[in-house]
């Protein structure tokens, strides 16, 4: 019998990346389940709609989270000019919130059409979603 293949830095990095992505998905899973349960509580909502709605909502948040993770890795904590860093961070939070709400609306509009999306997700709902995005 032959020996097992030796581990190389490349295979170790791939295994580490796979573990990290698996952990990232696992950490978002409770939000997905909670979202699906919450959506399904609306009378007449089919389970499939609740699951797909939650998948979109949590998927958008998680996808934007990957972008935030990447960007924060590119911007070190400054020893000087901390006020600028805080202003950039706040601007990024508002951009995330706007993208979060906007992408939710676009996902809905692609499924039900723009006119129906405006009924299901009026401006006050979009505002609430943007505020939720700030919390994320």
C-alpha positions as CSV (number, residue, x, y, z in Angstrom):
1,X,0.0,0.0,0.0
2,X,1.2,3.5,-0.9
3,X,1.6,6.2,1.6
4,X,-0.8,9.1,1.8
5,X,0.0,12.2,-0.2
6,X,2.1,14.8,1.7
7,X,0.4,18.0,2.7
8,X,1.7,21.0,0.8
9,X,1.3,24.7,1.6
10,X,-1.1,25.0,-1.3
11,X,-3.3,22.1,-0.1
12,X,-3.2,23.4,3.4
13,X,-4.3,26.9,2.3
14,X,-7.1,25.4,0.3
15,X,-8.2,23.3,3.2
16,X,-8.0,26.4,5.5
17,X,-10.0,28.5,3.0
18,X,-12.7,25.7,2.7
19,X,-12.9,25.6,6.5
20,X,-13.3,29.4,6.7
21,X,-16.0,29.5,4.0
22,X,-17.8,26.6,5.7
23,X,-17.6,28.4,9.0
24,X,-18.9,31.6,7.4
25,X,-21.9,29.8,5.9
26,X,-22.5,28.1,9.2
27,X,-22.5,31.4,11.1
28,X,-25.2,32.8,8.8
29,X,-27.3,29.7,9.0
30,X,-29.2,30.7,12.2
31,X,-30.2,34.0,10.5
32,X,-31.4,32.1,7.5
33,X,-33.6,29.7,9.6
34,X,-34.9,32.6,11.7
35,X,-35.8,34.5,8.5
36,X,-37.5,31.5,7.0
37,X,-39.6,30.9,10.1
38,X,-40.5,34.6,10.4
39,X,-41.6,34.8,6.8
40,X,-43.5,31.6,7.0
41,X,-45.6,33.0,9.9
42,X,-47.4,35.3,7.5
43,X,-50.7,33.5,6.8
44,X,-50.8,31.8,3.4
45,X,-47.1,31.9,2.8
46,X,-45.9,28.7,1.2
47,X,-42.8,27.1,2.8
48,X,-40.9,27.4,-0.4
49,X,-41.5,31.1,-0.6
50,X,-40.4,31.5,3.0
51,X,-37.2,29.6,2.3
52,X,-36.4,31.4,-0.9
53,X,-37.2,34.8,0.6
54,X,-34.9,34.1,3.6
55,X,-32.2,32.8,1.3
56,X,-32.2,36.0,-0.7
57,X,-32.3,38.2,2.4
58,X,-29.5,36.4,4.2
59,X,-27.6,35.8,1.0
60,X,-27.5,39.5,0.2
61,X,-26.3,40.3,3.7
62,X,-23.7,37.5,3.7
63,X,-22.5,38.5,0.2
64,X,-22.1,42.1,1.2
65,X,-20.4,40.8,4.4
66,X,-17.7,39.2,2.2
67,X,-17.0,42.5,0.6
68,X,-16.8,44.2,3.9
69,X,-14.5,41.5,5.2
70,X,-12.2,41.9,2.2
71,X,-12.2,45.7,2.4
72,X,-11.5,45.8,6.2
73,X,-8.5,43.6,5.5
74,X,-7.2,46.2,3.1
75,X,-7.5,49.1,5.5
76,X,-5.4,48.9,8.6
77,X,-6.3,50.8,11.8
78,X,-4.4,54.0,11.5
79,X,-2.1,55.3,14.2
80,X,-3.0,58.8,13.0
81,X,-6.0,60.4,11.3
82,X,-8.5,58.2,13.3
83,X,-11.3,60.7,12.6
84,X,-10.9,60.1,8.9
85,X,-11.0,56.4,9.5
86,X,-14.2,56.7,11.5
87,X,-15.8,58.9,8.8
88,X,-14.8,56.4,6.1
89,X,-16.2,53.6,8.3
90,X,-19.5,55.4,8.8
91,X,-19.7,56.1,5.0
92,X,-19.1,52.4,4.4
93,X,-21.9,51.5,6.8
94,X,-24.3,53.7,5.0
95,X,-23.2,52.3,1.6
96,X,-23.7,48.8,2.9
97,X,-27.2,49.7,4.2
98,X,-28.2,51.3,0.9
99,X,-26.9,48.3,-1.1
100,X,-28.6,45.9,1.3
101,X,-32.0,47.5,0.8
102,X,-31.5,48.2,-2.9
103,X,-30.4,44.6,-3.7
104,X,-33.4,43.2,-1.7
105,X,-35.7,45.4,-3.8
106,X,-34.1,44.3,-7.0
107,X,-34.3,40.7,-6.1
108,X,-38.0,41.0,-5.4
109,X,-38.5,43.0,-8.6
110,X,-36.9,40.3,-10.7
111,X,-39.3,37.7,-9.2
112,X,-42.6,39.7,-9.2
113,X,-42.0,42.6,-11.5
114,X,-41.3,46.3,-10.7
115,X,-44.9,47.4,-10.1
116,X,-45.6,44.6,-7.7
117,X,-42.2,45.1,-5.9
118,X,-43.2,48.7,-5.3
119,X,-46.4,47.5,-3.6
120,X,-44.7,44.8,-1.5
121,X,-41.7,47.0,-0.6
122,X,-42.8,50.6,-0.4
123,X,-40.3,53.4,0.5
124,X,-41.0,53.1,4.3
125,X,-40.1,49.4,4.1
126,X,-37.0,50.1,2.2
127,X,-36.0,52.6,4.8
128,X,-36.5,50.0,7.5
129,X,-34.4,47.6,5.6
130,X,-31.7,50.2,5.2
131,X,-31.7,50.7,9.0
132,X,-31.5,46.9,9.4
133,X,-28.5,47.0,7.1
134,X,-26.8,49.5,9.4
135,X,-27.2,47.0,12.2
136,X,-25.5,44.3,10.2
